[in-house]
């Protein structure tokens, strides 16, 4: 959804991005694959330890993740292509002074180590979103949450994110 309004000739465009409906599913089977890989790794290590040398290349090959970052889809995504097209259309020729984008998950965090869901888990989607927002050449305020703390982050000269969650 989006809406336009104006306060004393200051035009604001508000866009709410649905990051839940079409997002790639977390792999509920990822844990199963991890356990299977650990068993396979232990068996392979045991076999290599007693019968021949165990190279780093073989170790890396066995330990490759089944699903990147726990997502099933390849490549994983946050928005469906139809949502990207809608967002791009809404951001073309924007006449407002400020664009406010609502996102249920943070955009500024690149590599969360606490298991939080963020746009940073899927770097190509995050980069696509930021490119679209930068191309407007307008000031952008991203409002996000879902991390159980508050934060204000400047992502670029024109993009600021305010996170509030509790």
Backbone as ProteinMPNN parsed JSONL, in Angstrom:
{"seq_chain_A": "XXXXXXXXXXXXXXXXXXXXXXXXXXXXXXXXXXXXXXXXXXXXXXXXXXXXXXXXXXXXXXXXXXXXXXXXXXXXXXXXXXXXXXXXXXXXXXXXXXXXXXXXXXXXXXXXXXXXXXXXXXXXXXXXXXXXXXXXXXXXXXXXXXXXXXXXXXXXXXXXXXXXXX", "coords_chain_A": {"N_chain_A": [[0.832, -1.176, 0.0], [0.334, 2.318, -0.509], [0.505, 5.851, 0.185], [-0.15, 9.342, -0.197], [0.579, 12.481, 1.21], [0.48, 15.861, 2.414], [2.129, 18.387, 4.248], [1.929, 21.587, 5.021], [2.908, 22.342, 2.379], [4.984, 20.522, 2.18], [5.644, 17.624, 0.739], [4.823, 14.232, 1.228], [5.453, 10.823, 0.687], [4.23, 7.771, 1.489], [5.103, 4.437, 1.782], [4.286, 1.109, 2.229], [5.933, -1.847, 2.56], [5.423, -5.216, 1.924], [6.961, -7.633, 3.512], [6.558, -10.236, 4.17], [4.645, -11.907, 2.856], [5.52, -12.996, 0.307], [8.086, -13.786, 0.791], [11.011, -15.85, 0.733], [10.837, -19.049, 2.174], [12.078, -19.945, 5.37], [14.255, -22.652, 5.755], [12.787, -25.361, 6.997], [13.779, -27.802, 6.965], [16.435, -27.443, 7.069], [17.874, -27.841, 9.45], [17.707, -30.591, 9.649], [19.238, -31.313, 7.41], [21.668, -30.254, 8.261], [22.264, -31.872, 10.471], [22.449, -34.358, 9.189], [24.615, -33.773, 7.504], [26.604, -33.358, 9.427], [26.803, -35.918, 10.535], [27.602, -37.293, 8.252], [30.022, -35.951, 7.814], [31.439, -36.654, 10.136], [31.608, -39.441, 9.763], [33.032, -39.472, 7.335], [35.381, -38.158, 8.112], [36.338, -39.96, 10.025], [36.787, -42.16, 8.346], [38.728, -41.059, 6.593], [40.727, -40.417, 8.424], [41.65, -42.853, 9.333], [42.288, -44.201, 6.993], [43.333, -42.596, 4.849], [44.854, -39.402, 3.993], [43.212, -36.338, 4.905], [41.988, -33.834, 3.115], [41.808, -30.191, 3.052], [40.193, -29.233, 1.037], [38.381, -31.34, 0.563], [37.124, -31.317, 3.053], [35.89, -28.752, 3.039], [34.116, -29.103, 0.91], [32.325, -31.0, 1.905], [31.214, -29.58, 3.999], [29.723, -27.518, 2.905], [26.943, -25.31, 2.944], [23.584, -26.538, 2.822], [21.375, -24.974, 2.225], [21.563, -21.605, 1.454], [22.002, -19.423, 4.126], [19.817, -20.587, 5.355], [17.551, -20.547, 3.727], [15.08, -21.882, 1.502], [14.478, -21.403, -1.228], [16.167, -20.816, -4.359], [17.516, -18.433, -6.278], [17.232, -17.0, -2.962], [14.533, -14.833, -1.839], [12.988, -11.707, -0.829], [10.929, -10.063, -1.665], [8.379, -10.725, -4.069], [8.608, -10.87, -7.648], [6.51, -9.423, -8.808], [5.918, -7.666, -6.727], [8.273, -6.179, -6.66], [8.086, -4.913, -9.15], [5.793, -3.346, -8.736], [6.725, -1.663, -6.661], [8.858, -0.366, -7.948], [7.431, 1.002, -9.943], [5.905, 2.727, -8.316], [7.903, 4.317, -7.288], [8.934, 5.686, -9.426], [9.424, 8.81, -10.922], [8.788, 10.316, -8.615], [7.161, 12.841, -6.856], [7.324, 13.842, -4.345], [8.742, 15.308, -1.326], [9.809, 13.807, 0.648], [10.235, 10.358, 1.152], [8.71, 7.82, 2.852], [9.342, 4.631, 3.919], [7.924, 1.695, 4.984], [9.005, -1.181, 6.586], [8.879, -4.481, 7.732], [11.129, -5.709, 8.609], [14.617, -5.062, 9.348], [16.677, -2.961, 7.295], [19.219, -1.855, 7.361], [21.01, -3.546, 8.759], [23.562, -5.725, 7.96], [24.865, -8.248, 8.315], [23.586, -10.069, 10.46], [24.331, -11.573, 13.567], [22.759, -12.678, 15.415], [20.602, -14.174, 14.701], [18.503, -12.678, 13.76], [15.956, -11.63, 11.442], [16.676, -9.939, 8.527], [17.007, -7.59, 5.798], [19.581, -7.859, 5.06], [20.216, -10.548, 5.096], [19.744, -11.484, 2.615], [21.592, -10.416, 0.384], [21.455, -9.533, -2.349], [18.807, -8.76, -2.658], [18.599, -6.709, -0.786], [20.427, -4.88, -1.881], [19.112, -4.307, -4.272], [16.77, -3.045, -3.35], [17.9, -0.761, -2.088], [19.112, 0.453, -4.299], [16.853, 1.134, -5.853], [15.678, 3.003, -4.107], [17.725, 4.926, -3.88], [17.857, 5.808, -6.513], [15.685, 7.481, -6.732], [16.528, 9.89, -5.873], [15.658, 11.339, -3.717], [14.975, 12.302, -0.304], [14.903, 9.676, 2.019], [13.183, 7.878, 4.47], [13.331, 5.036, 6.285], [11.222, 2.995, 8.081], [11.415, 0.54, 10.457], [11.342, -2.667, 12.205], [11.127, -5.421, 14.515], [13.37, -6.358, 15.935], [13.717, -6.009, 18.615], [14.921, -3.817, 19.88], [15.868, -0.325, 19.747], [17.004, 1.838, 17.115], [18.813, 4.175, 15.127], [19.964, 4.558, 11.929], [22.206, 5.684, 9.449], [22.09, 4.908, 6.214], [22.864, 5.717, 3.703], [23.802, 8.869, 2.146], [21.239, 9.934, 1.565], [19.439, 8.198, 2.73], [17.925, 7.125, 5.642], [17.431, 4.977, 8.392], [15.064, 4.196, 10.82], [14.618, 2.254, 13.57], [12.319, 0.672, 15.592], [11.324, -1.319, 18.149], [9.776, -3.676, 20.297]], "CA_chain_A": [[0.0, 0.0, 0.0], [1.035, 3.586, -0.413], [-0.351, 7.018, 0.371], [0.511, 10.633, -0.34], [-0.03, 13.594, 1.915], [1.274, 17.069, 2.404], [2.061, 19.205, 5.448], [2.424, 22.93, 4.682], [3.638, 22.246, 1.109], [6.019, 19.487, 2.244], [4.941, 16.43, 0.249], [5.334, 12.97, 1.771], [4.945, 9.6, 0.061], [4.407, 6.655, 2.421], [4.995, 3.131, 1.116], [4.43, -0.039, 3.121], [6.42, -2.998, 1.798], [5.054, -6.478, 2.558], [8.13, -8.522, 3.473], [6.186, -11.553, 4.704], [3.78, -12.721, 2.002], [6.211, -13.723, -0.763], [9.477, -14.057, 1.172], [11.455, -17.238, 0.738], [10.634, -19.703, 3.463], [13.235, -20.499, 6.051], [14.256, -24.085, 5.51], [12.556, -26.148, 8.205], [14.57, -29.019, 6.829], [17.856, -27.097, 7.117], [18.46, -28.501, 10.609], [17.843, -32.005, 9.28], [20.394, -31.409, 6.531], [22.855, -29.98, 9.055], [22.547, -33.082, 11.252], [22.919, -35.366, 8.234], [25.966, -33.386, 7.077], [27.522, -33.607, 10.538], [27.015, -37.369, 10.598], [28.41, -37.64, 7.081], [31.349, -35.41, 8.049], [32.088, -37.493, 11.151], [31.929, -40.711, 9.125], [34.08, -39.226, 6.347], [36.604, -37.864, 8.852], [36.789, -41.24, 10.582], [37.305, -42.937, 7.227], [39.957, -40.43, 6.111], [41.717, -40.45, 9.49], [42.233, -44.177, 9.439], [42.686, -44.81, 5.727], [44.148, -41.712, 4.029], [44.856, -38.018, 4.474], [41.947, -35.616, 4.775], [42.366, -32.513, 2.616], [40.935, -29.061, 3.352], [39.217, -29.149, -0.053], [37.331, -32.324, 0.838], [36.407, -30.838, 4.227], [35.039, -27.641, 2.606], [33.054, -29.63, 0.052], [31.344, -31.667, 2.747], [30.588, -28.616, 4.912], [28.962, -26.468, 2.22], [25.559, -25.287, 3.426], [22.561, -27.058, 1.922], [20.565, -23.819, 1.839], [22.231, -20.403, 1.929], [21.35, -18.695, 5.218], [18.621, -21.256, 5.82], [16.415, -20.37, 2.837], [14.854, -23.0, 0.593], [14.504, -20.96, -2.624], [17.458, -20.463, -4.93], [18.03, -17.621, -5.178], [16.198, -16.586, -2.01], [14.003, -13.497, -2.095], [12.104, -11.114, 0.173], [9.755, -9.626, -2.408], [8.115, -11.39, -5.344], [8.893, -9.977, -8.778], [5.378, -8.501, -8.973], [6.075, -6.626, -5.712], [9.364, -5.307, -7.121], [7.564, -4.086, -10.239], [4.903, -2.369, -8.12], [7.554, -0.698, -5.942], [9.572, 0.436, -8.948], [6.442, 1.884, -10.551], [5.546, 3.74, -7.325], [9.034, 5.207, -7.034], [9.294, 6.435, -10.632], [8.943, 10.195, -11.009], [8.212, 10.719, -7.335], [7.085, 14.298, -6.721], [7.325, 14.2, -2.932], [9.996, 15.77, -0.739], [10.271, 12.738, 1.522], [9.616, 9.036, 0.974], [8.769, 6.984, 4.052], [9.139, 3.229, 3.562], [7.73, 0.813, 6.13], [9.459, -2.554, 6.382], [8.777, -5.208, 8.998], [12.472, -6.146, 9.002], [15.634, -4.036, 9.158], [17.42, -2.863, 6.039], [20.603, -1.429, 7.605], [21.883, -4.624, 9.252], [24.065, -6.502, 6.831], [25.177, -9.631, 8.661], [23.249, -10.26, 11.868], [24.834, -12.809, 14.173], [21.844, -13.077, 16.482], [19.459, -14.886, 14.142], [17.447, -11.753, 13.332], [15.629, -11.541, 10.025], [16.951, -8.612, 7.981], [17.259, -7.575, 4.36], [20.98, -8.247, 4.89], [20.356, -11.991, 4.895], [19.685, -11.73, 1.173], [22.268, -9.2, -0.069], [21.022, -9.046, -3.665], [17.514, -8.085, -2.465], [18.897, -5.457, -0.089], [21.053, -3.984, -2.86], [18.074, -3.897, -5.222], [15.935, -2.069, -2.66], [18.648, 0.483, -1.903], [19.272, 1.075, -5.633], [15.567, 1.771, -6.186], [15.49, 4.178, -3.263], [18.744, 5.921, -4.259], [17.535, 6.343, -7.842], [14.668, 8.531, -6.638], [17.255, 11.12, -5.519], [14.86, 12.009, -2.684], [15.261, 11.866, 1.059], [14.134, 8.472, 2.341], [13.183, 7.413, 5.853], [12.828, 3.665, 6.396], [10.761, 2.646, 9.42], [11.46, -0.918, 10.556], [11.25, -3.214, 13.561], [11.338, -6.855, 14.647], [14.678, -6.714, 16.48], [13.629, -5.857, 20.076], [15.669, -2.659, 20.362], [15.707, 0.83, 18.874], [18.242, 2.248, 16.462], [18.737, 5.045, 13.958], [21.166, 4.305, 11.133], [22.286, 6.336, 8.142], [22.521, 3.9, 5.253], [23.544, 6.486, 2.656], [23.515, 10.286, 2.403], [19.812, 10.235, 1.435], [18.595, 7.152, 3.334], [18.066, 6.894, 7.081], [16.495, 3.97, 8.899], [14.725, 4.261, 12.242], [14.084, 0.969, 14.003], [11.692, 0.686, 16.906], [10.73, -2.627, 18.37], [9.77, -3.938, 21.727]], "C_chain_A": [[0.875, 1.237, 0.0], [0.029, 4.718, -0.306], [0.494, 8.272, 0.214], [-0.184, 11.62, 0.573], [0.971, 14.731, 1.999], [1.054, 17.83, 3.697], [2.732, 20.538, 5.117], [3.366, 22.892, 3.481], [4.843, 21.306, 1.143], [5.341, 18.166, 1.911], [5.638, 15.161, 0.739], [4.65, 11.808, 1.071], [5.26, 8.457, 1.025], [4.151, 5.352, 1.675], [5.201, 2.044, 2.163], [4.789, -1.263, 2.274], [6.085, -4.271, 2.575], [6.214, -7.463, 2.423], [7.81, -9.931, 3.964], [5.507, -12.467, 3.677], [4.549, -13.58, 1.004], [7.643, -14.109, -0.422], [9.79, -15.546, 1.103], [11.275, -17.816, 2.133], [11.979, -20.094, 4.058], [13.146, -22.008, 5.874], [14.006, -24.847, 6.807], [13.354, -27.435, 8.166], [16.063, -28.722, 6.905], [18.545, -27.783, 8.294], [18.68, -29.977, 10.321], [19.078, -32.191, 8.401], [21.686, -31.171, 7.298], [23.241, -31.216, 9.859], [23.083, -34.184, 10.338], [24.342, -35.052, 7.786], [26.978, -33.63, 8.187], [27.83, -35.094, 10.67], [27.909, -37.812, 9.447], [29.856, -37.167, 7.259], [32.11, -36.271, 9.052], [32.514, -38.828, 10.541], [33.091, -40.541, 8.146], [35.42, -38.947, 7.041], [37.202, -39.146, 9.422], [37.449, -42.088, 9.502], [38.646, -42.378, 6.752], [41.084, -40.544, 7.14], [42.425, -41.8, 9.53], [42.77, -44.722, 8.125], [43.484, -43.911, 4.789], [44.044, -40.281, 4.546], [43.547, -37.315, 4.118], [42.27, -34.184, 4.362], [41.346, -31.444, 3.007], [39.854, -28.937, 2.288], [38.059, -30.12, 0.169], [36.476, -31.865, 2.017], [35.432, -29.726, 3.834], [33.867, -28.136, 1.774], [31.951, -30.279, 0.882], [30.567, -30.655, 3.583], [29.836, -27.495, 4.212], [27.528, -26.482, 2.709], [24.58, -25.797, 2.372], [21.703, -25.927, 1.369], [21.27, -22.568, 2.338], [21.399, -19.692, 2.985], [20.039, -19.327, 5.653], [17.396, -21.068, 4.953], [16.31, -21.542, 1.876], [15.034, -22.568, -0.86], [15.911, -20.612, -3.08], [17.23, -19.7, -6.219], [16.901, -17.225, -4.24], [15.728, -15.166, -2.302], [13.125, -13.034, -0.931], [10.815, -10.671, -0.491], [9.608, -10.456, -3.671], [8.384, -10.386, -6.465], [7.752, -8.988, -9.001], [5.439, -7.37, -7.937], [7.188, -5.65, -6.097], [8.871, -4.374, -8.219], [6.651, -2.992, -9.697], [5.708, -1.264, -7.439], [8.3, 0.213, -6.911], [8.63, 1.446, -9.604], [6.085, 3.035, -9.599], [6.659, 4.751, -7.107], [9.471, 6.018, -8.261], [8.655, 7.813, -10.597], [8.239, 10.657, -9.739], [8.275, 12.234, -7.222], [7.153, 14.751, -5.269], [8.71, 14.664, -2.483], [10.636, 14.692, 0.131], [9.511, 11.461, 1.19], [9.803, 8.293, 2.289], [8.428, 5.56, 3.632], [9.011, 2.433, 4.854], [8.143, -0.601, 5.776], [9.405, -3.276, 7.721], [10.139, -5.68, 9.494], [13.488, -5.072, 8.637], [16.327, -4.129, 7.811], [18.899, -2.627, 6.32], [21.522, -2.56, 8.051], [22.266, -5.545, 8.112], [24.24, -7.97, 7.192], [24.865, -9.891, 10.131], [23.761, -11.601, 12.381], [23.894, -13.343, 15.242], [20.607, -13.804, 15.972], [18.321, -13.997, 13.69], [17.208, -11.858, 11.829], [15.908, -10.116, 9.579], [17.065, -8.728, 6.468], [18.691, -8.035, 4.084], [21.199, -9.736, 4.729], [20.332, -12.36, 3.42], [20.267, -10.487, 0.489], [21.791, -8.659, -1.41], [19.675, -8.325, -3.569], [17.719, -6.735, -1.779], [19.482, -4.44, -1.069], [20.021, -3.464, -3.857], [17.171, -2.832, -4.606], [16.659, -0.726, -2.533], [18.885, 1.205, -3.227], [17.995, 1.801, -6.04], [15.369, 3.056, -5.394], [16.485, 5.283, -3.612], [18.39, 6.59, -5.591], [16.454, 7.418, -7.806], [15.306, 9.896, -6.398], [16.449, 11.978, -4.543], [15.361, 11.562, -1.315], [14.328, 10.71, 1.39], [14.303, 8.155, 3.819], [12.566, 6.022, 5.848], [12.445, 3.442, 7.853], [10.692, 1.126, 9.503], [11.374, -1.358, 12.01], [11.691, -4.652, 13.598], [12.723, -7.24, 15.163], [14.772, -6.526, 17.995], [14.619, -4.851, 20.649], [15.425, -1.517, 19.395], [17.04, 1.268, 18.315], [17.923, 3.235, 15.349], [20.046, 4.872, 13.213], [21.092, 5.07, 9.824], [22.892, 5.334, 7.18], [23.31, 4.547, 4.122], [23.227, 7.957, 2.918], [22.025, 10.638, 2.363], [18.895, 9.264, 2.159], [18.941, 6.968, 4.798], [17.04, 5.848, 7.481], [16.307, 4.171, 10.403], [14.035, 2.953, 12.602], [13.535, 1.123, 15.411], [10.977, -0.635, 17.083], [10.736, -2.911, 19.853], [9.202, -5.256, 22.106]], "O_chain_A": [[2.018, 1.203, 0.455], [-1.141, 4.567, -0.657], [1.7, 8.26, 0.46], [-1.409, 11.597, 0.697], [2.152, 14.571, 1.693], [-0.07, 17.914, 4.191], [3.95, 20.607, 4.954], [4.5, 23.362, 3.567], [5.644, 21.307, 0.208], [4.555, 17.648, 2.705], [6.86, 15.033, 0.675], [3.434, 11.804, 0.884], [6.424, 8.207, 1.339], [3.12, 5.184, 1.024], [6.188, 2.065, 2.899], [4.035, -1.657, 1.384], [6.426, -4.389, 3.752], [6.423, -8.052, 1.362], [8.722, -10.735, 4.152], [5.774, -13.668, 3.642], [4.263, -14.77, 0.867], [8.341, -14.694, -1.25], [8.936, -16.388, 1.38], [11.531, -17.151, 3.137], [12.894, -20.516, 3.35], [12.049, -22.566, 5.848], [14.91, -24.97, 7.633], [13.578, -28.077, 9.192], [16.878, -29.639, 6.817], [19.674, -28.256, 8.16], [19.705, -30.548, 10.696], [19.869, -33.11, 8.617], [22.697, -31.816, 7.019], [24.418, -31.571, 9.921], [24.055, -34.859, 10.675], [25.181, -35.948, 7.696], [28.097, -34.065, 7.915], [28.978, -35.482, 10.889], [28.842, -38.594, 9.629], [30.797, -37.877, 6.905], [33.283, -36.583, 8.846], [33.631, -39.295, 10.766], [34.018, -41.351, 8.122], [36.463, -39.438, 6.611], [38.404, -39.39, 9.318], [38.521, -42.657, 9.707], [39.593, -43.135, 6.534], [42.245, -40.741, 6.782], [43.636, -41.878, 9.733], [43.619, -45.613, 8.13], [44.259, -44.43, 3.987], [43.24, -39.989, 5.431], [42.875, -37.668, 3.148], [42.771, -33.405, 5.172], [40.179, -31.744, 3.259], [38.719, -28.575, 2.598], [36.896, -29.761, -0.015], [35.253, -32.004, 1.992], [34.273, -29.749, 4.248], [32.749, -27.642, 1.918], [30.768, -30.115, 0.58], [29.381, -30.856, 3.847], [29.348, -26.588, 4.886], [26.947, -27.554, 2.875], [24.73, -25.52, 1.183], [21.347, -25.924, 0.19], [21.556, -22.467, 3.531], [20.226, -19.393, 2.761], [19.217, -18.65, 6.271], [16.291, -21.393, 5.387], [17.319, -22.126, 1.481], [15.668, -23.276, -1.643], [16.742, -20.167, -2.288], [16.774, -20.3, -7.193], [15.749, -17.122, -4.659], [16.441, -14.388, -2.937], [12.596, -13.838, -0.163], [9.729, -10.876, 0.052], [10.605, -10.848, -4.278], [8.383, -9.178, -6.231], [7.999, -7.833, -9.348], [5.055, -6.239, -8.235], [7.063, -4.443, -5.888], [9.195, -3.187, -8.223], [6.72, -1.846, -10.139], [5.42, -0.08, -7.612], [8.362, 1.426, -6.708], [8.992, 2.607, -9.795], [5.975, 4.184, -10.028], [6.397, 5.908, -6.779], [10.287, 6.933, -8.142], [7.475, 7.951, -10.276], [7.203, 11.32, -9.803], [9.319, 12.838, -7.465], [7.047, 15.947, -4.998], [9.711, 14.442, -3.166], [11.852, 14.671, 0.322], [8.299, 11.481, 0.975], [10.924, 8.154, 2.779], [7.366, 5.308, 3.064], [9.888, 2.491, 5.716], [7.683, -1.157, 4.778], [9.843, -2.735, 8.736], [10.29, -6.014, 10.669], [13.257, -4.27, 7.733], [16.535, -5.212, 7.264], [19.751, -3.143, 5.596], [22.714, -2.53, 7.744], [21.414, -6.072, 7.397], [23.803, -8.846, 6.445], [25.775, -9.929, 10.96], [23.637, -12.628, 11.713], [24.192, -14.341, 15.897], [19.664, -14.026, 16.731], [17.275, -14.497, 13.277], [18.123, -12.135, 11.053], [15.418, -9.173, 10.2], [17.201, -9.825, 5.926], [18.983, -8.542, 3.001], [22.262, -10.155, 4.27], [20.833, -13.411, 3.023], [19.52, -9.607, 0.063], [21.73, -7.443, -1.593], [19.427, -7.381, -4.318], [17.091, -5.741, -2.145], [19.076, -3.278, -1.081], [20.063, -2.294, -4.239], [16.843, -1.838, -5.254], [16.088, 0.321, -2.837], [18.862, 2.435, -3.274], [18.04, 2.937, -6.512], [14.943, 4.073, -5.941], [16.117, 6.458, -3.636], [18.601, 7.79, -5.768], [16.322, 8.189, -8.756], [14.704, 10.93, -6.683], [16.556, 13.204, -4.553], [16.079, 10.569, -1.194], [13.135, 10.747, 1.091], [15.413, 8.161, 4.35], [11.413, 5.85, 5.453], [13.251, 3.674, 8.754], [9.994, 0.491, 8.712], [11.338, -0.535, 12.924], [12.535, -5.067, 12.804], [13.207, -8.332, 14.865], [15.798, -6.85, 18.594], [15.099, -5.014, 21.771], [14.837, -1.719, 18.333], [18.08, 1.098, 18.951], [16.878, 3.137, 14.705], [21.12, 5.022, 13.795], [20.05, 5.102, 9.168], [24.057, 4.957, 7.308], [24.299, 3.992, 3.644], [22.455, 8.262, 3.827], [21.595, 11.555, 3.063], [17.684, 9.483, 2.201], [20.087, 6.694, 5.155], [15.919, 5.834, 6.972], [17.275, 4.3, 11.152], [13.011, 2.591, 12.022], [14.207, 1.639, 16.304], [10.134, -1.018, 16.272], [11.608, -2.436, 20.581], [9.146, -5.586, 23.29]]}, "name": "protein", "num_of_chains": 1, "seq": "XXXXXXXXXXXXXXXXXXXXXXXXXXXXXXXXXXXXXXXXXXXXXXXXXXXXXXXXXXXXXXXXXXXXXXXXXXXXXXXXXXXXXXXXXXXXXXXXXXXXXXXXXXXXXXXXXXXXXXXXXXXXXXXXXXXXXXXXXXXXXXXXXXXXXXXXXXXXXXXXXXXXXX"}
